[in-house]
């Protein structure tokens, strides 16, 4: 097959918006082009990203400035490979539910370990147990920011009929149970999905409720009768919330750790990130009250 870089995109040209995460990923097209003819699978790239993440965690456990620098570099490597695996899968036409769940579970494991080790390091260096709270709140904020972006992105991609391997609600449905019993859904994918729901389900439900409240504030009591297309197809809003993606939060943590300011990285995620998210949601509500959503 001929390499077609257009297939890397989740959306058709007319439906695309500017995703700020490309700032961190700009070299990936060359890496994907290099990997395309090689006998390397997207799943193998996902496992490589897991290895990079675990090495980052190991480096962060070394109490020296070199440990922070190497930890930040390997964490960025994990984040970069995390983007390469999906792009390679799309270019080859090998996207799957298994890849989707492996990717998200890898993200959670590394994110949890990185924030845990960095918080532990701050407590050890300063003797101040407050950093446990800061690290925990930063992790919670990071996960909710990501779920917020993914919720609106998946609703949008579902509307335009592209990249349907993600669902806004990943709960195990009756159809999933039936497919598993019939052997149409593999046991591995079935339990990966259950693991995903265990780790991310509370986040998805929280953002779903947050969106419901937002729509009610925007459209009043009859919000359920409002056009979902207007609400979820706002490209300007999708562009503005794209920095809330998991990768951007973790890239910032990696950068702050490289310069030896881990606590500032945590504070950035907690204070700036949450203020930015809430500000954008208020703006979206006020914009919807004024009239139809404008397209970017």
C-alpha positions in Angstrom: 0.0 0.0 0.0 1.1 3.6 -0.7 1.7 5.8 2.3 -1.1 8.4 2.6 -0.4 10.9 5.3 -4.0 12.1 5.1 -5.2 8.9 6.8 -3.4 10.0 10.0 -6.2 12.4 10.7 -9.3 11.3 12.7 -11.5 13.8 10.8 -12.2 14.5 7.1 -10.7 17.8 5.8 -14.0 19.7 6.0 -14.6 18.7 9.6 -11.1 19.4 11.0 -10.2 22.0 13.6 -6.8 23.2 14.9 -5.6 20.9 17.6 -2.9 22.6 19.6 -1.4 19.3 20.5 0.3 19.2 17.1 2.8 21.6 18.6 4.2 18.7 20.7 3.8 16.1 17.9 5.0 17.9 14.7 7.8 15.3 14.0 5.4 12.3 14.2 4.6 12.3 10.5 8.2 11.5 9.7 8.3 8.8 12.3 5.0 7.3 11.1 6.3 7.4 7.5 9.5 5.6 8.6 7.6 2.9 10.5 4.9 2.4 7.9 6.8 -0.2 5.8 8.4 -1.9 8.8 7.0 -5.0 10.6 6.2 -2.9 13.7 2.6 -2.9 14.9 0.7 0.0 16.6 0.3 -2.2 19.6 4.1 -2.7 19.8 4.5 1.1 19.7 2.0 1.4 22.6 4.0 -1.0 24.6 7.2 1.0 23.8 5.4 4.1 25.1 4.7 2.2 28.3 8.4 1.2 28.6 9.4 4.9 28.1 6.9 5.9 30.8 8.2 3.4 33.3 11.8 4.5 32.6 10.6 8.1 33.3 9.2 7.0 36.6 12.4 5.2 37.5 14.4 8.3 36.6 12.2 10.5 38.7 12.9 8.2 41.7 16.6 9.2 41.5 16.9 12.2 43.8 19.1 14.4 41.7 18.7 17.1 39.1 19.8 14.6 36.5 16.9 12.3 37.5 14.4 15.1 36.9 16.0 15.9 33.5 16.1 12.4 32.3 12.6 11.7 33.7 11.2 14.6 31.8 12.9 13.6 28.6 11.6 10.0 28.8 8.2 11.2 29.8 8.1 13.3 26.6 9.2 10.2 24.7 6.3 8.3 26.1 3.9 11.1 25.2 5.3 11.3 21.6 5.0 7.5 21.1 1.5 7.6 22.5 0.6 9.8 19.5 2.6 7.7 17.0 0.7 4.5 17.7 -2.7 5.9 16.8 -1.4 7.6 13.7 0.3 4.5 12.5 -2.9 2.5 13.1 -5.0 4.9 11.1 -2.6 5.1 8.2 -2.5 1.3 8.0 -6.2 0.9 8.6 -5.5 -1.1 11.8 -7.5 0.9 14.3 -9.2 -1.3 16.9 -11.1 -1.3 20.2 -8.2 -3.2 21.7 -5.7 -0.5 20.7 -8.1 2.1 22.0 -8.3 0.5 25.5 -4.6 -0.4 25.7 -3.7 3.2 24.9 -6.0 4.6 27.6 -4.9 2.1 30.3 -1.2 2.8 29.5 -1.9 6.5 29.9 -3.6 6.1 33.3 -0.8 3.8 34.7 2.0 6.1 33.7 0.1 9.3 34.7 -0.7 7.9 38.1 2.9 6.7 38.7 4.5 9.9 37.5 2.4 12.1 39.8 2.8 9.7 42.7 6.6 9.6 42.4 7.0 13.4 41.9 4.7 14.1 44.9 6.7 11.7 47.0 9.9 13.3 45.8 8.7 16.8 46.9 7.6 15.5 50.3 11.0 13.8 50.7 12.9 16.9 49.7 10.9 19.5 51.7 9.5 17.5 54.6 6.1 19.1 53.8 3.3 16.6 53.5 1.1 19.3 51.8 2.7 18.2 48.5 0.8 14.9 48.8 -2.4 17.0 48.5 -1.0 19.1 45.7 0.2 16.1 43.7 -3.1 14.3 44.2 -5.2 17.3 43.2 -2.9 17.8 40.1 -3.5 14.2 39.1 -7.2 14.5 39.5 -7.2 17.8 37.6 -5.1 16.3 34.8 -7.5 13.3 34.4 -10.6 15.5 34.4 -9.1 17.9 31.9 -8.4 15.0 29.6 -11.9 13.5 30.0 -13.4 16.9 29.3 -11.6 17.3 26.0 -12.2 13.6 25.0 -15.9 13.9 25.8 -16.5 16.8 23.4 -14.1 15.4 20.8 -15.8 12.0 20.7 -19.2 13.6 20.5 -18.0 15.6 17.6 -16.3 12.7 15.7 -19.5 10.7 16.3 -21.5 13.4 14.6 -19.3 13.6 11.6 -19.1 9.8 11.3 -15.4 9.4 11.8 -13.2 7.5 14.2 -16.0 5.5 15.8 -13.7 3.2 17.9 -14.2 5.7 20.8 -17.6 6.2 22.5 -18.7 9.0 24.7 -20.0 6.4 27.1 -17.7 3.3 27.3 -19.9 1.5 29.8 -20.3 -2.2 29.0 -23.6 -2.4 27.3 -26.0 -5.3 26.8 -24.8 -5.4 23.2 -21.2 -5.8 24.4 -22.2 -8.6 26.8 -24.1 -10.3 24.0 -21.2 -9.9 21.6 -18.8 -11.3 24.2 -21.0 -14.4 24.8 -21.2 -15.0 21.0 -17.4 -14.6 20.6 -17.8 -11.5 18.5 -16.0 -9.5 21.2 -12.8 -11.1 22.3 -12.3 -11.8 26.0 -9.2 -9.6 26.1 -11.0 -6.6 24.7 -14.0 -7.3 26.9 -11.9 -7.2 30.1 -9.8 -4.2 28.8 -13.1 -2.4 28.4 -14.1 -3.3 32.0 -10.7 -2.1 33.2 -11.2 1.2 31.3 -14.6 1.7 32.9 -13.2 1.0 36.4 -10.4 3.6 35.9 -12.2 6.2 33.7 -15.9 5.6 34.3 -16.2 8.1 37.2 -14.5 10.7 35.1 -16.8 10.2 32.1 -19.9 10.3 34.3 -18.6 13.5 36.0 -18.0 15.3 32.7 -21.3 14.0 31.2 -23.1 15.5 34.2 -21.0 18.7 33.9 -22.1 19.0 30.3 -25.7 18.3 31.2 -25.7 21.2 33.7 -23.9 23.4 31.1 -26.6 22.7 28.5 -29.3 23.4 30.9 -27.7 26.8 31.8 -27.4 27.5 28.1 -30.8 26.4 26.8 -33.0 26.3 29.9 -35.4 23.5 30.9 -35.9 22.3 27.4 -32.1 21.7 26.9 -32.7 18.1 25.8 -34.6 19.4 22.8 -31.8 21.7 21.8 -29.7 20.9 18.8 -26.8 18.7 19.8 -25.1 19.6 16.5 -24.9 23.3 17.5 -23.5 22.4 20.9 -21.0 19.8 20.0 -19.9 21.0 16.6 -18.3 24.3 17.8 -14.8 24.1 16.2 -13.6 27.2 18.0 -14.4 25.6 21.4 -12.7 22.3 20.3 -9.6 24.2 19.4 -9.6 26.1 22.7 -10.1 23.0 24.9 -7.5 21.0 23.0 -4.7 22.1 25.4 -6.6 20.3 28.2 -5.6 17.0 26.6 -3.7 14.6 28.7 -0.5 15.0 26.6 -0.3 18.8 27.1 -0.7 18.6 30.8 2.0 15.9 31.0 4.3 17.8 28.6 4.1 20.8 30.9 4.9 18.6 33.9 7.9 17.1 32.0 9.1 20.6 31.1 8.8 21.9 34.6 10.6 18.9 35.9 13.5 19.4 33.5 14.0 22.9 34.9 13.7 21.6 38.4 10.3 23.2 39.3 8.0 20.3 39.8 5.8 22.1 42.2 5.2 24.9 39.7 4.1 22.2 37.2 1.6 20.9 39.6 0.3 24.4 40.4 0.0 25.2 36.7 -2.2 22.1 36.1 -4.3 22.8 39.2 -4.7 26.6 39.1 -4.3 27.6 35.4 -5.8 24.5 34.0 -8.9 24.5 36.1 -9.4 28.2 35.7 -9.0 27.9 32.0 -11.5 25.0 31.8 -14.2 26.7 33.8 -13.7 30.0 31.9 -14.1 28.2 28.6 -17.3 26.4 29.8 -18.8 29.7 30.9 -17.9 31.3 27.6 -19.5 28.3 25.8 -22.7 28.7 27.8 -22.9 32.5 27.2 -22.2 32.0 23.5 -25.0 29.4 23.1 -27.4 31.8 24.8 -26.7 34.4 22.2 -27.6 32.3 19.2 -26.3 29.5 16.9 -22.8 28.3 17.3 -20.4 29.8 14.7 -18.1 27.5 12.9 -14.3 28.1 12.8 
